[in-house]
């Protein structure tokens, strides 16, 4: 019986095996900081869903990230991301304008670093408290 279960699992495509490693974070943005080290309180929210696409045993590799800020009127599309481990940090390009890095800093906190690659986009760091919801 164990042999049949193992054989069935081996027949699954790789993304199906990785599906259980999906991570959803519901975050409250506590502070937003700019490049002048000025931080202001924030009352925004962010939901981030991170799904592995092609990773090694340590979790290094390709992911998709969907980030919803609660104010979006359209459903955001998954964006390709990379990470050196299953715990991140995850890096992706948002709308071709902002390089985003999401780093978990504890079991309940995270940083989102926004670095513009296009002019007219403000850089910043969002300090967040997050709850893993899925």
NULUMLUM-998949 format. One record per atom (N, C-alpha, C): residue number from 1; atom name; z, x, y negated. Coordinates in Angstrom, 1 decimal, decimal comma, always signed. Layout:
N
{r NUM "CA" {Z X Y}}
...
//
This chain:
134
{r 1 "N" {+0,0 +0,8 +1,2}}
{r 1 "CA" {+0,0 +0,0 +0,0}}
{r 1 "C" {+0,0 +0,9 -1,3}}
{r 2 "N" {+0,8 +1,9 -1,3}}
{r 2 "CA" {+0,9 +2,8 -2,4}}
{r 2 "C" {-0,5 +3,4 -2,7}}
{r 3 "N" {-1,1 +3,8 -1,6}}
{r 3 "CA" {-2,5 +4,4 -1,7}}
{r 3 "C" {-3,4 +3,4 -2,4}}
{r 4 "N" {-3,4 +2,2 -2,0}}
{r 4 "CA" {-4,3 +1,2 -2,6}}
{r 4 "C" {-4,0 +1,0 -4,1}}
{r 5 "N" {-2,8 +1,0 -4,5}}
{r 5 "CA" {-2,4 +0,9 -5,9}}
{r 5 "C" {-2,9 +2,1 -6,7}}
{r 6 "N" {-2,7 +3,3 -6,1}}
{r 6 "CA" {-3,2 +4,5 -6,8}}
{r 6 "C" {-4,7 +4,5 -6,9}}
{r 7 "N" {-5,4 +4,1 -5,8}}
{r 7 "CA" {-6,9 +4,0 -5,8}}
{r 7 "C" {-7,3 +3,0 -6,9}}
{r 8 "N" {-6,7 +1,9 -7,0}}
{r 8 "CA" {-7,1 +0,9 -8,0}}
{r 8 "C" {-6,8 +1,4 -9,4}}
{r 9 "N" {-5,7 +2,1 -9,7}}
{r 9 "CA" {-5,5 +2,7 -11,0}}
{r 9 "C" {-6,5 +3,8 -11,3}}
{r 10 "N" {-7,0 +4,5 -10,4}}
{r 10 "CA" {-8,0 +5,6 -10,6}}
{r 10 "C" {-9,3 +5,0 -11,0}}
{r 11 "N" {-9,6 +3,7 -10,6}}
{r 11 "CA" {-10,8 +3,1 -10,8}}
{r 11 "C" {-10,9 +2,5 -12,3}}
{r 12 "N" {-9,7 +2,4 -12,9}}
{r 12 "CA" {-9,7 +1,9 -14,3}}
{r 12 "C" {-10,3 +2,9 -15,2}}
{r 13 "N" {-11,0 +2,4 -16,3}}
{r 13 "CA" {-11,6 +3,3 -17,3}}
{r 13 "C" {-10,4 +3,9 -18,0}}
{r 14 "N" {-10,6 +5,2 -18,6}}
{r 14 "CA" {-9,6 +5,9 -19,3}}
{r 14 "C" {-8,9 +5,1 -20,4}}
{r 15 "N" {-9,7 +4,3 -21,3}}
{r 15 "CA" {-9,0 +3,6 -22,3}}
{r 15 "C" {-8,1 +2,5 -21,8}}
{r 16 "N" {-8,4 +1,9 -20,6}}
{r 16 "CA" {-7,5 +1,0 -20,0}}
{r 16 "C" {-6,1 +1,6 -19,6}}
{r 17 "N" {-6,2 +2,8 -19,1}}
{r 17 "CA" {-5,0 +3,5 -18,8}}
{r 17 "C" {-4,2 +3,9 -20,0}}
{r 18 "N" {-4,8 +4,2 -21,1}}
{r 18 "CA" {-4,1 +4,5 -22,3}}
{r 18 "C" {-3,6 +3,3 -23,1}}
{r 19 "N" {-4,1 +2,1 -22,8}}
{r 19 "CA" {-3,7 +0,9 -23,5}}
{r 19 "C" {-2,2 +0,8 -23,7}}
{r 20 "N" {-1,4 +1,1 -22,7}}
{r 20 "CA" {+0,0 +0,9 -22,8}}
{r 20 "C" {+0,7 +1,8 -23,8}}
{r 21 "N" {+0,0 +2,8 -24,2}}
{r 21 "CA" {+0,6 +3,8 -25,2}}
{r 21 "C" {+0,3 +3,3 -26,6}}
{r 22 "N" {-0,2 +2,2 -26,9}}
{r 22 "CA" {-0,5 +1,7 -28,2}}
{r 22 "C" {+0,9 +1,5 -28,9}}
{r 23 "N" {+0,9 +1,9 -30,2}}
{r 23 "CA" {+2,1 +1,9 -31,0}}
{r 23 "C" {+1,8 +1,1 -32,3}}
{r 24 "N" {+2,7 +0,1 -32,5}}
{r 24 "CA" {+2,6 -0,7 -33,8}}
{r 24 "C" {+3,9 -0,5 -34,6}}
{r 25 "N" {+3,7 -0,1 -35,8}}
{r 25 "CA" {+4,8 +0,2 -36,7}}
{r 25 "C" {+4,8 -0,9 -37,8}}
{r 26 "N" {+5,9 -1,6 -38,1}}
{r 26 "CA" {+6,0 -2,4 -39,2}}
{r 26 "C" {+6,9 -1,7 -40,2}}
{r 27 "N" {+6,4 -1,3 -41,3}}
{r 27 "CA" {+7,1 -0,4 -42,3}}
{r 27 "C" {+7,3 -1,1 -43,6}}
{r 28 "N" {+8,4 -0,8 -44,2}}
{r 28 "CA" {+8,7 -1,2 -45,6}}
{r 28 "C" {+8,6 +0,1 -46,4}}
{r 29 "N" {+7,7 +0,0 -47,4}}
{r 29 "CA" {+7,5 +1,2 -48,3}}
{r 29 "C" {+8,7 +1,2 -49,3}}
{r 30 "N" {+9,6 +2,2 -49,1}}
{r 30 "CA" {+10,8 +2,3 -49,9}}
{r 30 "C" {+10,6 +3,0 -51,3}}
{r 31 "N" {+9,8 +4,0 -51,3}}
{r 31 "CA" {+9,5 +4,8 -52,5}}
{r 31 "C" {+8,0 +5,3 -52,4}}
{r 32 "N" {+7,5 +5,4 -53,6}}
{r 32 "CA" {+6,1 +6,0 -53,8}}
{r 32 "C" {+6,3 +7,2 -54,7}}
{r 33 "N" {+5,8 +8,3 -54,3}}
{r 33 "CA" {+6,0 +9,5 -55,1}}
{r 33 "C" {+4,6 +10,1 -55,5}}
{r 34 "N" {+4,5 +10,6 -56,7}}
{r 34 "CA" {+3,2 +11,2 -57,1}}
{r 34 "C" {+3,3 +12,7 -57,1}}
{r 35 "N" {+2,2 +13,3 -57,6}}
{r 35 "CA" {+2,2 +14,8 -57,6}}
{r 35 "C" {+3,1 +15,5 -58,6}}
{r 36 "N" {+3,7 +14,7 -59,5}}
{r 36 "CA" {+4,6 +15,3 -60,5}}
{r 36 "C" {+6,0 +15,1 -60,0}}
{r 37 "N" {+6,2 +14,8 -58,7}}
{r 37 "CA" {+7,6 +14,6 -58,1}}
{r 37 "C" {+8,3 +13,5 -58,7}}
{r 38 "N" {+7,6 +12,5 -59,2}}
{r 38 "CA" {+8,2 +11,3 -59,7}}
{r 38 "C" {+8,1 +10,2 -58,7}}
{r 39 "N" {+9,2 +9,7 -58,3}}
{r 39 "CA" {+9,3 +8,7 -57,3}}
{r 39 "C" {+9,8 +7,4 -57,9}}
{r 40 "N" {+9,2 +6,3 -57,5}}
{r 40 "CA" {+9,6 +5,0 -57,9}}
{r 40 "C" {+9,8 +4,1 -56,7}}
{r 41 "N" {+10,8 +3,2 -56,9}}
{r 41 "CA" {+11,0 +2,2 -55,8}}
{r 41 "C" {+9,8 +1,4 -55,5}}
{r 42 "N" {+9,6 +1,0 -54,3}}
{r 42 "CA" {+8,4 +0,1 -54,0}}
{r 42 "C" {+8,9 -1,0 -53,0}}
{r 43 "N" {+8,3 -2,1 -53,1}}
{r 43 "CA" {+8,6 -3,2 -52,3}}
{r 43 "C" {+7,5 -3,7 -51,4}}
{r 44 "N" {+6,6 -2,7 -51,1}}
{r 44 "CA" {+5,4 -3,1 -50,3}}
{r 44 "C" {+5,7 -3,0 -48,8}}
{r 45 "N" {+4,7 -3,4 -48,0}}
{r 45 "CA" {+4,9 -3,3 -46,6}}
{r 45 "C" {+3,6 -2,7 -46,0}}
{r 46 "N" {+3,7 -2,2 -44,8}}
{r 46 "CA" {+2,5 -1,6 -44,1}}
{r 46 "C" {+2,7 -1,8 -42,7}}
{r 47 "N" {+1,7 -2,3 -42,0}}
{r 47 "CA" {+1,7 -2,4 -40,5}}
{r 47 "C" {+0,6 -1,5 -40,0}}
{r 48 "N" {+1,0 -0,5 -39,2}}
{r 48 "CA" {+0,1 +0,4 -38,6}}
{r 48 "C" {+0,0 +0,3 -37,1}}
{r 49 "N" {-1,2 +0,1 -36,6}}
{r 49 "CA" {-1,4 +0,1 -35,1}}
{r 49 "C" {-2,2 +1,3 -34,7}}
{r 50 "N" {-1,6 +2,1 -33,8}}
{r 50 "CA" {-2,2 +3,4 -33,4}}
{r 50 "C" {-2,5 +3,2 -31,9}}
{r 51 "N" {-3,8 +3,4 -31,5}}
{r 51 "CA" {-4,2 +3,3 -30,1}}
{r 51 "C" {-4,9 +4,5 -29,7}}
{r 52 "N" {-4,5 +5,1 -28,5}}
{r 52 "CA" {-5,2 +6,3 -28,0}}
{r 52 "C" {-6,6 +5,9 -27,5}}
{r 53 "N" {-7,5 +6,9 -27,8}}
{r 53 "CA" {-8,9 +6,7 -27,3}}
{r 53 "C" {-9,1 +7,7 -26,2}}
{r 54 "N" {-8,9 +9,0 -26,5}}
{r 54 "CA" {-9,1 +10,1 -25,6}}
{r 54 "C" {-8,1 +11,1 -25,9}}
{r 55 "N" {-7,1 +11,2 -25,0}}
{r 55 "CA" {-6,0 +12,2 -25,3}}
{r 55 "C" {-5,7 +13,0 -24,0}}
{r 56 "N" {-5,1 +14,1 -24,2}}
{r 56 "CA" {-4,6 +14,9 -23,0}}
{r 56 "C" {-3,2 +14,5 -22,6}}
{r 57 "N" {-2,6 +15,2 -21,7}}
{r 57 "CA" {-1,3 +14,8 -21,2}}
{r 57 "C" {-0,2 +14,8 -22,2}}
{r 58 "N" {-0,4 +15,6 -23,3}}
{r 58 "CA" {+0,6 +15,7 -24,3}}
{r 58 "C" {+0,4 +14,7 -25,4}}
{r 59 "N" {-0,8 +14,0 -25,3}}
{r 59 "CA" {-1,1 +13,0 -26,4}}
{r 59 "C" {-2,0 +13,6 -27,5}}
{r 60 "N" {-2,4 +14,8 -27,4}}
{r 60 "CA" {-3,3 +15,4 -28,4}}
{r 60 "C" {-4,7 +14,8 -28,2}}
{r 61 "N" {-5,4 +14,5 -29,3}}
{r 61 "CA" {-6,7 +14,0 -29,2}}
{r 61 "C" {-7,1 +12,9 -30,2}}
{r 62 "N" {-7,9 +12,0 -29,7}}
{r 62 "CA" {-8,5 +11,0 -30,6}}
{r 62 "C" {-7,7 +9,6 -30,4}}
{r 63 "N" {-7,6 +9,0 -31,6}}
{r 63 "CA" {-6,9 +7,7 -31,7}}
{r 63 "C" {-7,8 +6,8 -32,6}}
{r 64 "N" {-7,4 +5,5 -32,6}}
{r 64 "CA" {-7,9 +4,6 -33,7}}
{r 64 "C" {-6,6 +4,1 -34,4}}
{r 65 "N" {-6,7 +4,0 -35,7}}
{r 65 "CA" {-5,6 +3,5 -36,5}}
{r 65 "C" {-6,1 +2,3 -37,3}}
{r 66 "N" {-5,3 +1,2 -37,3}}
{r 66 "CA" {-5,5 +0,1 -38,2}}
{r 66 "C" {-4,3 +0,0 -39,1}}
{r 67 "N" {-4,6 +0,0 -40,4}}
{r 67 "CA" {-3,5 -0,1 -41,3}}
{r 67 "C" {-3,7 -1,4 -42,2}}
{r 68 "N" {-2,7 -2,2 -42,2}}
{r 68 "CA" {-2,7 -3,4 -43,0}}
{r 68 "C" {-1,5 -3,4 -44,0}}
{r 69 "N" {-1,8 -3,6 -45,3}}
{r 69 "CA" {-0,8 -3,5 -46,3}}
{r 69 "C" {-0,2 -4,9 -46,6}}
{r 70 "N" {-0,5 -5,9 -45,9}}
{r 70 "CA" {+0,1 -7,2 -46,2}}
{r 70 "C" {-0,6 -8,0 -47,3}}
{r 71 "N" {-1,4 -7,3 -48,1}}
{r 71 "CA" {-2,1 -8,0 -49,2}}
{r 71 "C" {-3,6 -8,1 -48,9}}
{r 72 "N" {-4,1 -7,5 -47,9}}
{r 72 "CA" {-5,5 -7,5 -47,6}}
{r 72 "C" {-5,9 -9,0 -47,2}}
{r 73 "N" {-7,1 -9,4 -47,7}}
{r 73 "CA" {-7,6 -10,7 -47,4}}
{r 73 "C" {-8,6 -10,6 -46,2}}
{r 74 "N" {-9,0 -9,4 -45,8}}
{r 74 "CA" {-9,8 -9,3 -44,7}}
{r 74 "C" {-9,1 -8,4 -43,6}}
{r 75 "N" {-9,5 -8,7 -42,4}}
{r 75 "CA" {-8,8 -7,9 -41,3}}
{r 75 "C" {-9,4 -6,4 -41,4}}
{r 76 "N" {-8,5 -5,4 -41,5}}
{r 76 "CA" {-9,0 -4,1 -41,6}}
{r 76 "C" {-9,6 -3,6 -40,3}}
{r 77 "N" {-10,6 -2,7 -40,4}}
{r 77 "CA" {-11,2 -2,2 -39,2}}
{r 77 "C" {-10,5 -1,0 -38,7}}
{r 78 "N" {-10,5 -0,8 -37,4}}
{r 78 "CA" {-9,9 +0,5 -36,8}}
{r 78 "C" {-10,6 +1,7 -37,3}}
{r 79 "N" {-9,9 +2,7 -37,7}}
{r 79 "CA" {-10,5 +4,0 -38,2}}
{r 79 "C" {-10,2 +5,1 -37,2}}
{r 80 "N" {-11,2 +6,0 -37,0}}
{r 80 "CA" {-10,9 +7,1 -36,0}}
{r 80 "C" {-9,9 +8,0 -36,6}}
{r 81 "N" {-9,0 +8,5 -35,8}}
{r 81 "CA" {-7,9 +9,4 -36,2}}
{r 81 "C" {-7,7 +10,5 -35,1}}
{r 82 "N" {-7,0 +11,5 -35,5}}
{r 82 "CA" {-6,7 +12,6 -34,6}}
{r 82 "C" {-5,2 +13,0 -34,7}}
{r 83 "N" {-4,7 +13,5 -33,6}}
{r 83 "CA" {-3,3 +13,9 -33,6}}
{r 83 "C" {-3,1 +15,0 -32,6}}
{r 84 "N" {-2,1 +15,9 -32,9}}
{r 84 "CA" {-1,9 +17,0 -32,0}}
{r 84 "C" {-0,9 +16,6 -30,8}}
{r 85 "N" {-0,3 +15,5 -30,9}}
{r 85 "CA" {+0,6 +15,0 -29,9}}
{r 85 "C" {+0,8 +13,5 -30,0}}
{r 86 "N" {+1,4 +12,9 -29,0}}
{r 86 "CA" {+1,5 +11,4 -29,0}}
{r 86 "C" {+2,4 +10,9 -30,1}}
{r 87 "N" {+3,2 +11,8 -30,6}}
{r 87 "CA" {+4,1 +11,4 -31,7}}
{r 87 "C" {+3,6 +11,8 -33,1}}
{r 88 "N" {+2,3 +12,2 -33,1}}
{r 88 "CA" {+1,6 +12,5 -34,4}}
{r 88 "C" {+1,8 +13,9 -34,8}}
{r 89 "N" {+1,6 +14,2 -36,1}}
{r 89 "CA" {+1,1 +13,3 -37,1}}
{r 89 "C" {-0,3 +12,9 -36,9}}
{r 90 "N" {-0,6 +11,7 -37,3}}
{r 90 "CA" {-2,0 +11,2 -37,2}}
{r 90 "C" {-2,7 +11,4 -38,5}}
{r 91 "N" {-4,0 +11,7 -38,5}}
{r 91 "CA" {-4,8 +12,0 -39,7}}
{r 91 "C" {-6,1 +11,2 -39,6}}
{r 92 "N" {-6,4 +10,5 -40,7}}
{r 92 "CA" {-7,7 +9,8 -40,7}}
{r 92 "C" {-8,2 +9,7 -42,1}}
{r 93 "N" {-9,5 +9,4 -42,2}}
{r 93 "CA" {-10,1 +9,2 -43,5}}
{r 93 "C" {-10,3 +7,7 -43,8}}
{r 94 "N" {-9,7 +7,3 -44,9}}
{r 94 "CA" {-9,7 +5,9 -45,2}}
{r 94 "C" {-10,8 +5,6 -46,3}}
{r 95 "N" {-11,7 +4,7 -46,0}}
{r 95 "CA" {-12,8 +4,3 -46,9}}
{r 95 "C" {-13,6 +5,4 -47,4}}
{r 96 "N" {-13,6 +6,5 -46,7}}
{r 96 "CA" {-14,4 +7,7 -47,2}}
{r 96 "C" {-13,8 +8,3 -48,4}}
{r 97 "N" {-12,7 +7,9 -48,9}}
{r 97 "CA" {-12,1 +8,4 -50,2}}
{r 97 "C" {-10,8 +9,1 -50,1}}
{r 98 "N" {-10,0 +8,7 -49,0}}
{r 98 "CA" {-8,6 +9,2 -49,0}}
{r 98 "C" {-8,3 +9,7 -47,6}}
{r 99 "N" {-7,9 +11,0 -47,5}}
{r 99 "CA" {-7,4 +11,6 -46,3}}
{r 99 "C" {-5,9 +11,2 -46,1}}
{r 100 "N" {-5,6 +10,5 -45,1}}
{r 100 "CA" {-4,3 +9,9 -44,8}}
{r 100 "C" {-3,6 +10,7 -43,7}}
{r 101 "N" {-2,4 +11,1 -43,9}}
{r 101 "CA" {-1,6 +11,6 -42,8}}
{r 101 "C" {-0,3 +10,8 -42,6}}
{r 102 "N" {-0,1 +10,3 -41,4}}
{r 102 "CA" {+1,1 +9,6 -41,1}}
{r 102 "C" {+2,0 +10,4 -40,2}}
{r 103 "N" {+3,2 +10,7 -40,7}}
{r 103 "CA" {+4,2 +11,5 -39,9}}
{r 103 "C" {+5,4 +10,8 -39,7}}
{r 104 "N" {+5,9 +10,7 -38,5}}
{r 104 "CA" {+7,2 +10,1 -38,2}}
{r 104 "C" {+8,2 +11,1 -38,5}}
{r 105 "N" {+9,3 +10,8 -39,2}}
{r 105 "CA" {+10,3 +11,7 -39,6}}
{r 105 "C" {+11,6 +11,5 -38,9}}
{r 106 "N" {+11,8 +10,3 -38,3}}
{r 106 "CA" {+12,9 +10,0 -37,5}}
{r 106 "C" {+12,6 +8,8 -36,6}}
{r 107 "N" {+13,6 +8,2 -36,0}}
{r 107 "CA" {+13,3 +7,0 -35,2}}
{r 107 "C" {+13,0 +5,8 -36,1}}
{r 108 "N" {+13,4 +5,9 -37,3}}
{r 108 "CA" {+13,2 +4,7 -38,2}}
{r 108 "C" {+12,5 +5,1 -39,6}}
{r 109 "N" {+12,1 +6,3 -39,7}}
{r 109 "CA" {+11,4 +6,6 -41,0}}
{r 109 "C" {+10,1 +7,3 -40,8}}
{r 110 "N" {+9,2 +7,2 -41,8}}
{r 110 "CA" {+7,9 +7,9 -41,7}}
{r 110 "C" {+7,5 +8,2 -43,1}}
{r 111 "N" {+6,5 +9,1 -43,2}}
{r 111 "CA" {+5,8 +9,5 -44,5}}
{r 111 "C" {+4,4 +9,2 -44,3}}
{r 112 "N" {+3,8 +8,6 -45,4}}
{r 112 "CA" {+2,3 +8,4 -45,4}}
{r 112 "C" {+1,9 +9,3 -46,6}}
{r 113 "N" {+1,1 +10,3 -46,4}}
{r 113 "CA" {+0,6 +11,2 -47,4}}
{r 113 "C" {-0,9 +10,8 -47,7}}
{r 114 "N" {-1,2 +10,5 -48,9}}
{r 114 "CA" {-2,6 +10,2 -49,3}}
{r 114 "C" {-3,2 +11,2 -50,2}}
{r 115 "N" {-4,2 +11,9 -49,7}}
{r 115 "CA" {-4,9 +13,0 -50,4}}
{r 115 "C" {-6,3 +12,5 -50,7}}
{r 116 "N" {-6,7 +12,4 -52,0}}
{r 116 "CA" {-8,0 +12,0 -52,3}}
{r 116 "C" {-9,1 +13,0 -52,0}}
{r 117 "N" {-10,2 +12,6 -51,5}}
{r 117 "CA" {-11,3 +13,5 -51,3}}
{r 117 "C" {-12,4 +13,1 -52,3}}
{r 118 "N" {-12,2 +11,9 -53,0}}
{r 118 "CA" {-13,1 +11,5 -54,0}}
{r 118 "C" {-12,4 +11,4 -55,4}}
{r 119 "N" {-13,1 +11,5 -56,5}}
{r 119 "CA" {-12,4 +11,4 -57,8}}
{r 119 "C" {-12,0 +9,9 -58,0}}
{r 120 "N" {-11,0 +9,8 -58,9}}
{r 120 "CA" {-10,5 +8,5 -59,2}}
{r 120 "C" {-9,5 +7,8 -58,3}}
{r 121 "N" {-9,1 +8,5 -57,3}}
{r 121 "CA" {-8,1 +8,0 -56,3}}
{r 121 "C" {-6,9 +8,8 -56,5}}
{r 122 "N" {-5,8 +8,1 -56,7}}
{r 122 "CA" {-4,5 +8,8 -57,0}}
{r 122 "C" {-3,9 +9,3 -55,7}}
{r 123 "N" {-3,4 +10,6 -55,6}}
{r 123 "CA" {-2,7 +11,0 -54,4}}
{r 123 "C" {-1,3 +10,5 -54,5}}
{r 124 "N" {-0,6 +10,6 -53,3}}
{r 124 "CA" {+0,8 +10,2 -53,3}}
{r 124 "C" {+1,4 +10,3 -52,0}}
{r 125 "N" {+2,7 +10,1 -51,9}}
{r 125 "CA" {+3,5 +10,1 -50,7}}
{r 125 "C" {+4,3 +8,8 -50,7}}
{r 126 "N" {+4,2 +8,1 -49,6}}
{r 126 "CA" {+5,0 +6,9 -49,4}}
{r 126 "C" {+6,1 +7,2 -48,4}}
{r 127 "N" {+7,3 +6,9 -48,8}}
{r 127 "CA" {+8,5 +7,1 -48,0}}
{r 127 "C" {+8,8 +5,7 -47,4}}
{r 128 "N" {+8,8 +5,6 -46,1}}
{r 128 "CA" {+8,9 +4,3 -45,4}}
{r 128 "C" {+10,0 +4,2 -44,4}}
{r 129 "N" {+10,6 +3,0 -44,2}}
{r 129 "CA" {+11,4 +2,8 -43,0}}
{r 129 "C" {+10,5 +1,9 -42,1}}
{r 130 "N" {+10,6 +2,2 -40,8}}
{r 130 "CA" {+9,7 +1,5 -39,9}}
{r 130 "C" {+10,4 +1,0 -38,7}}
{r 131 "N" {+9,9 +0,0 -38,1}}
{r 131 "CA" {+10,4 -0,5 -36,9}}
{r 131 "C" {+9,2 -0,6 -35,9}}
{r 132 "N" {+9,4 -0,1 -34,7}}
{r 132 "CA" {+8,3 -0,2 -33,7}}
{r 132 "C" {+8,4 -1,6 -33,1}}
{r 133 "N" {+7,3 -2,3 -33,3}}
{r 133 "CA" {+7,2 -3,7 -32,8}}
{r 133 "C" {+6,4 -3,9 -31,6}}
{r 134 "N" {+5,6 -2,9 -31,2}}
{r 134 "CA" {+4,8 -3,0 -30,0}}
{r 134 "C" {+4,5 -1,7 -29,5}}
//
